[in-house]
Amino acid sequence: MPEQEGGHTPMGPGDGTALAPRMVLADANSFYASCEKVFDPSLEGRPVVVLSNNDGCVVARNREAKELGIANGTPWFKIRDRAIHDGVVARSSNYELYASLSRRMMAVMAQFLPDQEIYSIDECFMTSIWDDQKTGRICRDLRDTVLRSTGIPVSVGVAPTKTLAKVANHWAKDHPGGNGITFWDQVEAEYGDRALASVPIDHVWGVGRRLTRKLLGMGIVTALDLRNADPVLIKRRFSVLVQRTVLELRGIACIEAGADADQGVRTGQILCSRMFSHPVEGYASLAQALSIYAQKACHRLHRQHSLCAKIKVFCSTSPYAPQQFTATSRMVTLEDPSDDPLVIARTASQALQGRVDPHARYVRAGVVLLELSDAKDFHTLDGLGAARDTHQLGEVLEAASQRFGPFRVGVGYGGVRGRGRHDDDSGATWSMNRHILSPRPTTRWDEMAVAYAR
């Protein structure tokens, strides 16, 4: 059983001395690929890759696959023959399995340290007020218990700030001699500035591709360069967010806790976008897809009790055929902010009417809900108000989804289910392909794992 660390009362020297709080980042190793191995022992020691929607590109690799030089984003069709020759096992993205194992993993980790903040499906921040000895013991117990309970290997980074905890976590994965746990203070004491100098600027948490280009233009190439930059200048050239990254790299904690990723709360936008299993032509098919995607987005809108005021829809052909590439989009402002699935689905499906090239072969479409607001806090002038879901259709769809699963009921084509193992998606011919989908033993009775005694 894990130690219970719910209290913050300082302990005696033998149990660990209370110190200033430090951030602990626990992150699963190659999470998607690790999930695939949990119920398939035959994958142990073999290179495993997980593919994107429609089995398009590599989105996750285990250590063995990385050692073969397979890069994320590589189109599967380009390396399929060579990969199969090398013994690579490919799997379609099994979102149900990954989400289920993530919930179990997070529940286990929450028992060890307080203030858990789930940052993504495979990582969370926690807080430790103990010295290295006790913190290390807790982190070792956490890793062992997660591995024993879920089969997922985890690496842990401990540092004064979230940004440095991210760096420490990557250090733990790149230096297996530390048994999966890295204390940034110890790394800094041993390596000094060389530690941050070894981190490329695009590997720093919060530094994206566009920002990387701008920082490189200023001669900021590594995390050490960014740490040594003038915070005032950085704020003036970029934003207060980048300035906070500079301070975090200096050991000054200034990034506040955010909403847990598992709560699914979106404050800026809600996006649902998919690649089609094959190109579609004409407005009618696109309208079907946009209606379904709008319902999926509306499901999340209802779940977080929000309203949206604008809807953006878009579609495009393949970028790999530049001479034939075409894309179109449209932003629609609703008369009143709404959470009504009928209003949102109808608006999305009709938005591109008259704007679709009848001869174009579209491969992607999407719906974005924008200008979100909290439904209970929305106020306006007397006699005016939001276009609320007064018929409670959203609640009915949500209840049906919770009880019977996705796509058991929906608006229009959203109620047409797929068949067999694909009954959790639309029955449309253009629905996402997952031809090498592994079983979902934690969520499907008919796909439960079977153990044989020999």
N, C-alpha and C positions, 0 to 999 in steps of 0.2 A: 504494500500500500504506500502511496506517496505521502510525504510529509505534508501536514496542513500548515500553510503559511498565511492564513487569513489575517492574523493579527500583526500589528506593527510595533509591539512592545519590545524594546531592546532586550537581548538575551545576554547571558554572562559570557566571558571570554571563551569558555570552552564550547559554546554553541554558536559563536560568530558574533562579532561586534557590529552594532548598527552604524551605518555610514550614510553619506549622502546618497540619494536614490540614483540608481543606474538603470539604463535601458537594456533589456534582454530581448533579443530578436531570435525567435525560433522559426526556422524555415525548412520545409521538407526538401529533401534532395531529389531533383528530377521528378517532381511530384506525379505528373501524369504517367510517366513511364514506371514509377514505383508502384502506383495503383494497379497497373496492368499485371505486375508480378505477384500481387498479394494473393490472388486466387488461381494463379497459374505457376506452380513451382518449376515447370519446365523452362521458364524464362530466366531462371537464375544463371548468371554468368554470361548470358547471351545479349548481344546488342539489340535494343528495343527503341523504336521510334513511334511517336504518336502523330497522326496526320490531322490537318485542318478540315474544315467542312468540305464535303464531297471528296474526301481523301486527296486533297490537292497538294498541300505543302507540309513539310516537316515542321511541327510546332514544339515538340519536346523530344529529348534524347536522354538515354541513360549514359553512364560513364563509358561503357563499352562502345556505344554508338559514337560518342564524341571522339574516342580514340581512333576510330576509322576515318575521321575527318568529315563526318556528315554535319553540315551546318544548318541551323534553324533557318526556315524560309526556303529551303531547297525544294523545288517541285519534285514530287515523288516519281512522276513518270520519267524524269531525266536520270534518276539513279536506281530505278526499280531493279533492273536486271543485275547490275553490279552488286547492289545491296543484298539481293536474294542469294547471289553467289557467295557473298561474304557471311551469310548466315543471319542477316538482319531480319528481325521480326517487326512487321508494321501492324499498327492497330488504328482503327478509326477512333475519333474522339468520343469517349464514353462519358458524357457529361453527368449522367445520373450516378454512375459509380464514383466519379471524382468528387461530386458534391457530398455524397453520403459519407465517404471516407474522410473528407475534410471536416464535416461536422463532428465525427467521432474523435478525430485527432485534436481539434480545438477544445472539445469537452475534456479530454484527458489533460491537456496542457494547462487548462484553467485551474486545475487542482493544485498546481505547484507554486505559482507566484500570482500576486494580485495585479489588478489594473490591466487585465487583458484587453488589448485593442487589436481586433482582427483586421489586418491590412489587406489581405487578399486570400484567395482560396487555399493557399499553402503556407502562409506566414502570419505571425502575430507578434506584437510587442507586448512585453510585460515589464514589471518593475521589481528590482531587488534593492533592499537597503542593507544587505549583509556584506561581510568581507569576502575576499576571493575564495577562501577555503569553503565557507558555507554555501556561497553562491555556486561554486563549482560542484559541490555535492548535490545540490538541488537540481542543477542542469543535467548532471549525469543520470540522476534518477528519472528526470523528465524524458530524456532520450531513450533510456532503457524501457520505460513504461509505454511510451508511444510505440516503439518498435514491437514490443511484446503484445500490445493491445490491438494494434492496427496493421502491423507489418510495414509501416512507413518509416524510413530512416530520416532523421532530423539533424540539422546542424544549428549551433547556437553561437551568437555573438553577443558579447557584453561590453558596453561602453558608456561614457557619460551622456551621450546624445544619440538620437535615432539615426542620424546620418552616419556616425562612426560605428554604431551597432551594425548597420548594413555592411560597412566595410569589413568589420570584424567577422561577420557571418560569412562573407565571401572568402575571407582568409581561412576560416575553418574548413570550407569546402576544398580550397586549393592546397591546403597543408594537412593531409590526413594524419600526420604525426601527433596532432593535438587532440586526437580522439573526438573530433567533431565539435569541440568547444574552444572558443578563442576569447580571451580578455584583451581588449584593445590596449589597456594600460601596459600589459606585459609585452605586447608586440612593440609598442612605442619605446619602451625601456630598452628592448633588445636591438631594435633596428633603427630607432630615431626617425629622422625625416625620410629615410629610404623607404619606409613602409608606405607613406602616402605618395611618394614619388613613383612607386610601382603601380599606382592605380590610374589608368587612363581617365581623362576627364569625362568621357562618355559612359564610364562605369559608375560615376557618382550618382547617388540617389537624387532624382529630381532634375537631372540634366538630360534633356532630350536631344534629338538629332539637330533640330534647328538651333537650339542654344549652344550645342557643341560647336557648330560652325562659327558662330559669333565669338565664342570664347577662344577658339583656336586662332581666330584673326587677331586677338589681343595678346597672343603668345601664352595663353593659359592652356597648357597641354595635359597637366596631371592634377590630381587632387591636391598635391602640395602647392602647386601654383595658385589654385583657387583659394586655398587656406591663407596664403600669404598676400592675396590681393586686398586692396583698400576697400573695406565694406561700404564706405560712403560712395566711392566711385562706382562700385558694382550696383548699388541701389539706383544711382542716377542713370547708369547705362542700361539696366535691365529692370529689376523690380525688387520689392522688399523680400519676395520669396527667395530669390537668388542670394540676397544679402544674408538671409537666415542660414542658407547653406554654408556660406563662408564662416559664420559664427559657430555653426554646429561642428564644422571641421576643426575649429579651435577649442572644442570641448564645452561650448556654451549652449545649453539646451534652450531652444526657442521655438521649436515646432510643437504646437499644441496637439492634443489628442483629437483625432477625427472620428467620424461615425464608423462603426463596425461594418466591414464589407459584407458580413453575413446578413445584415439587416436590409441590404439592398436599397438603401436610401440614396436617391440622386437629387441633388439640389440644382444642377445646371440643366441637364437634359436627360432624356431616356431614349436610347437608340435601339432599334431592332433592324438588323440588316443581314442578308444572307446571299450567298452565291447559289444560283440555280444548278440543279444536277445536269441540265442541258440548256442551251440558249432558248429563249422564248421570244416570240414575235407578236406584235399587235397589242393594242390597248386592253383587250378583254382579259388576257392572261396576266398582264401586269396589274390590272385592277384587282384580280383575285389575290395575287401575292401581297399587294399593298394593304388590302383589307385584313389579311391574316396577320401580317406584321404589325399593323396598327392594334389588333386585338392583343397580341403578345405584349406590346409596349403598354397598352392600357391595363393589362393584368398587373404589371409592376406599379403603374400609377395608382391603382386601387390599393395595392398592398401597402404602399407608403402613405396613403390617405392624402394624395395631392390632386391639384388641378393643373391643367395646361392651358395656355392662352394661344400658342402658335403650334402649327404642325408643318414640318418640312418633309417632303417626299423627294426621292431621287431614284434614278436608274441609269445604268451605263452598259455599254458593250465591252468586249474584252480589250484591255490595254495592250495586249500582245499582237493586235491587228491594227496598228496606228493609222493605216490608210483608210480603215473603215470605222475608226473609233468615233463614237458619239455618246453624249451624256446629256441628261436634262434633269432639272430639279425645279421645285416650286415651293415657296413659303406661303402658307395660308394662315391668316389671323382669324381666330374664331370670334363670333359676335360677342360671346361671353366665355370666360374660362370654364372649362368643362372636365368632367371625369366620366361622361356618358359614353359607353362603348359604341352605341349606335351613331352618335354624333361624330366621334373620332374616326371610326371605321369608314363611315360614309364620306367624310371629308378627305381622308387619305386616298380612298379608292377613286374618287372623282378628280383629285387634284391635277393629274396629268392628262386629263381628257383634252384632246386636240393638240397635245404637245409631243405625242409619241410618233416616232418614225415607223411607219408600217412595215418597212423593209429591213429595219435594223434587227440584229440578233442580240438581245439583251442578256447579260449573264449575271447581273446583280441589281438588287433594288433594296430600298430601305425606307424606314419611317423614323423621324425624330420628333419627340414631343418636347417643346421648348417653353420658356418662361413659366417654370413650375412654381407653384405656391401651395402653402399648407391649406387644406380645405377648411379646417376649423378656424383658421385665423383670417380667412378671406372676408373682407368687408368692403362695401361700396355704398353709393347713395341709396336712400330709401326708394323702394320701387324697382331697384336694379339688383342684380345678383348673378351668381354663377349659374351656368346651365348644368345643374346637378343631375345625377343619375337617380331621378325621383322614382322610376319604376324598379329600381334596385336590381337591374339586370346584371350589373357588374358583380354584385354580391352573389347572385345565383351562379354565375359563371365561375367565380372564385370557389364557392362551396362545391360545385361539381368537380372542379379540377382537383381540389384537396381530397375529395372522397374517391373519385374514380380515375383520376389521372388526366393529363393534358388531352385536349381535342376530343373529349367525350361529348361535348356540346359547344357550340359557338354560333357566331352570327354569319349567315350566308355560307360561303365555302369553308369558313373556319370550323364548321361542324362536320366536315367530311374527313373521316379518319383514314389513316393508312392501314395497311394490313400486316399481319405477322409481327415480326420484331420491330417494325416501323410504325406501329399503331399509336405511337406518342407524337406523331407529326401529321401534317396534312396529307390527304390522299392524292394530292395533285401530282401529275407526272413529273413536274419540275422540282418536287421536294428534294431536300438534301439527301444525297447518297452516303451511306456508311456501310460499304460492302464487307469490311473486315472488322465489324464491331464485336468486341468481346462481351461475354455475359455480364448481366447486372445483378449479381447474386444478393446484394444488400437491399434491393428495392423491388425485385420481381420474384414472386413465388415460383413461377415456372422456369426461372433461370438460377435457382439456388445451387450453390456449390455442393458437390457430392464427394464424400470421403469414403475410401475403400480400405478395409482392414485386410492385410495380406499376411 
